[in-house]
Each structure stands twice: as C-alpha cells, then as structure tokens.
Amino acid sequence: MNHSFLCRLMTFVVFGLTAGTAGCCKDKSDDAQPIPFPEPKPDETKVLTPSQETAQPASTPTPTTASTNNYQSNGFPEVMPSQRTPVPTVSEWSRAPVITTKKFPDGCHMKFVREWLKINCSKDTDTATPLRISSITGFGSEGADYFKFEKPGKVLDIIVRTKDGKNGSAIYVMDRRSYRVGYHWPYRAPFPSTIFE
C-alpha cells in the first residue's frame, strides 16, 4: 500500500469518528444546561440552604463580663470570671461594696472586684493598730498574683487574685491580736469563701 493513501485513510477515519461523537451526545436544548451562579464577593454573605445550615458548627456565644461587674447583696460578684482579669483600678475598688458575710474587726473590711479580693485594715480612732503582714502562703507571686501594702501604725492591705481549687492566707499582726486572713476556693465551686479569723 502506498504511504500517502494510508495517511489519507487514517485522516478520514479520525475525522469521521470525531464528527460522529460530537453530534451524538449533544443536547439540542440550551435550557438543560445549569445556570452558573457567581461566587459571592468577600463583603457579601453567602446564603445557605437548610441542609448546609445544619452542617455548619453551632456558633459559640461571645462571653460577656457584664455579670462579673455586678454584685450580690453580700458583696460577692454575681459570677466569677472564668479567665484571669486585669488588676482592678482604684476607682473600681472604691465602687465595690464591702463583703457582709463575716463580722470584721472595726477598721477592717474585704471587697471583691471580679476574682480579685482586697483585705484591708486601717487605723481609726478606737480601732486596733495595724503593725505588719507576715506568713503569706498560697497567694502566688508577689507583683503578679498578689500585691501588699503595709504602713505600720496606719494600714495593712493585700490584694490577691483568687483561683478555683486554691487557697491562701496571711497573718495581719495588730497591736491587740493577730488575724489569719485569706480565701479558700474548693475545686469547681462557684465562689471562694473568705477567711478572717
């Protein structure tokens, strides 16, 4: 067989097959083609079908600290925060109510701002004279977890971050007697208990 004849025969067969398959499967109606929807722009919201909505994970509500800034009638916050919060400001301490769950010696009080507990004894006319703070245990690191201020004859003051499952105490030495002060927070209890004894 002639080489040029063989090339023409193969071209004919290939052309015939291509034309046959192109025409056999094509749908004559353009209506059957799906209409493509454009992808939403970055600032647009994509609308989900009901089946897509149920497949999406449920959104987690954003935690709010509003209730940690409100107080119960006994001076404790309504809710203790679940994470560490900043050290309260002087203004926050001045607005916080005094804890009323214990009888404190005259001139002494405790306050909460969120998880932070302030224990204060100050000299007044007929009150015991504050001398010093000793035996601090379980409060963590000074300057991070607790802060103390003592001015002998005038004031003893500790601010401590209470922690779930922890406890800590200190001794307030006064001229008439000494007091153990601090907190105890049983694991997973909603609130710590205060210590002043």
C-alpha positions in Angstrom: 0.0 0.0 0.0 1.0 3.5 -0.8 2.1 5.6 2.2 0.1 8.7 1.1 -3.0 6.6 0.7 -2.7 5.2 4.2 -2.3 8.7 5.6 -5.5 9.9 3.8 -7.4 6.8 5.0 -6.4 7.4 8.7 -7.4 11.1 8.4 -10.8 10.2 7.1 -11.4 7.7 9.9 -10.3 10.1 12.6 -12.4 12.9 11.2 -15.5 10.7 10.9 -15.2 9.5 14.5 -14.8 13.0 15.8 -17.8 14.3 13.9 -19.9 11.4 14.9 -19.2 11.6 18.6 -19.6 15.4 18.7 -23.1 15.2 17.3 -24.4 12.1 19.0 -24.3 13.3 22.6 -25.0 17.0 22.3 -28.3 18.1 23.7 -30.1 20.2 21.3 -31.8 22.4 24.0 -29.7 25.1 25.7 -32.3 25.1 28.6 -30.9 21.9 30.1 -27.6 23.5 31.0 -27.4 24.6 34.7 -27.1 28.3 35.1 -23.8 29.1 37.0 -24.1 31.4 40.0 -21.2 33.7 40.6 -19.2 33.3 43.8 -20.1 36.0 46.4 -17.7 38.9 46.8 -15.7 39.0 50.0 -18.0 41.6 51.6 -21.2 39.7 50.6 -22.9 36.9 52.7 -23.4 33.5 51.2 -26.9 32.2 51.6 -27.0 28.6 52.8 -29.6 26.0 52.1 -31.3 24.4 55.1 -29.1 21.3 54.7 -26.0 23.4 54.6 -27.0 25.3 57.7 -27.4 22.2 59.8 -23.9 21.0 58.7 -22.3 24.2 60.0 -21.0 24.1 63.6 -23.1 26.0 66.1 -21.7 29.4 66.9 -20.2 29.8 70.3 -21.7 32.8 72.2 -19.3 35.5 73.0 -18.6 35.5 76.7 -19.6 38.7 78.5 -18.1 40.2 81.6 -21.1 42.3 82.4 -22.3 39.9 85.2 -18.9 39.8 86.7 -19.1 43.5 87.3 -22.5 43.2 89.1 -22.7 42.3 92.8 -24.9 40.1 95.0 -26.3 41.6 98.2 -23.5 40.1 100.3 -20.8 41.9 98.3 -19.7 39.0 96.2 -19.8 39.3 92.3 -22.8 37.8 90.7 -20.5 35.5 88.7 -16.7 34.8 89.0 -14.9 35.2 85.6 -13.6 32.0 84.1 -10.3 33.6 83.0 -7.8 36.0 84.5 -8.8 39.6 84.5 -6.6 42.7 85.0 -5.8 44.1 88.4 -8.6 46.4 89.4 -8.1 50.2 89.4 -8.5 52.4 92.5 -11.8 53.6 91.0 -13.1 50.0 90.7 -12.2 49.3 94.4 -14.0 52.5 95.5 -17.2 51.5 93.8 -17.1 47.8 95.0 -19.4 47.0 98.0 -18.0 45.6 101.3 -18.4 41.9 101.9 -21.0 41.3 104.6 -20.8 37.6 105.1 -18.4 38.0 108.1 -18.1 40.2 111.1 -14.8 42.1 110.7 -12.9 43.9 113.4 -13.5 47.7 113.5 -11.4 49.3 110.8 -11.2 46.2 108.7 -13.1 45.1 105.6 -12.9 42.9 102.5 -14.1 43.6 98.9 -14.2 41.8 95.6 -13.7 43.1 92.1 -14.2 40.2 89.8 -11.9 37.4 91.1 -9.6 39.9 93.0 -10.0 40.1 96.8 -8.9 43.1 98.8 -8.3 42.7 102.6 -7.8 46.0 104.4 -7.3 47.0 108.0 -6.8 50.7 108.7 -6.2 52.6 111.9 -9.2 54.7 113.1 -9.8 56.4 116.4 -10.7 53.4 118.6 -9.6 50.5 116.4 -6.7 48.2 116.8 -3.4 49.5 115.3 -2.1 47.6 112.2 1.5 46.6 112.6 2.7 44.2 109.8 1.8 41.4 107.4 3.5 38.0 108.0 3.3 34.4 106.9 1.9 34.8 103.4 1.2 31.4 101.9 -0.6 30.2 98.8 -1.1 33.6 97.2 1.3 33.0 94.3 3.8 35.5 93.1 4.0 39.0 94.6 3.6 41.6 91.9 1.6 39.3 89.7 -0.9 37.2 91.8 -0.9 39.4 94.8 0.1 42.9 96.0 0.7 44.0 99.6 0.9 47.4 101.2 1.8 47.9 104.8 2.4 51.1 106.7 3.0 50.2 110.4 0.6 52.0 112.7 -1.6 53.1 109.7 -2.7 50.4 107.2 -2.3 46.8 106.1 -3.6 45.9 102.7 -3.4 42.8 100.4 -5.0 42.4 97.0 -4.9 38.8 95.8 -6.3 37.0 92.8 -8.4 34.1 94.0 -8.2 30.9 91.9 -10.5 28.0 91.6 -9.2 25.0 93.6 -6.7 27.1 95.5 -6.4 28.8 98.9 -4.1 31.2 100.5 -3.6 33.2 103.7 -1.6 35.7 105.6 -1.3 36.9 109.1 -2.3 40.5 109.9 -0.4 41.5 113.1 -2.3 44.1 115.1 -1.4 45.7 118.5 -4.2 43.8 120.3 -4.1 40.5 118.5 -3.3 38.8 115.1 -5.8 37.6 112.4 -5.4 35.0 109.7 -6.9 36.4 106.5 -7.3 35.0 103.0 -9.5 32.7 101.0 -10.4 29.1 100.3 -11.9 28.1 96.9 -13.0 24.5 96.7 -12.4 23.0 93.2 -15.3 23.9 90.8 -17.3 25.7 93.5 -19.0 28.8 92.1 -17.3 31.1 94.7 -14.4 31.1 97.1 -15.0 31.6 100.8 -13.2 34.4 102.6 -11.1 33.9 105.7 -10.8 36.4 108.5 -10.2 34.8 111.9 
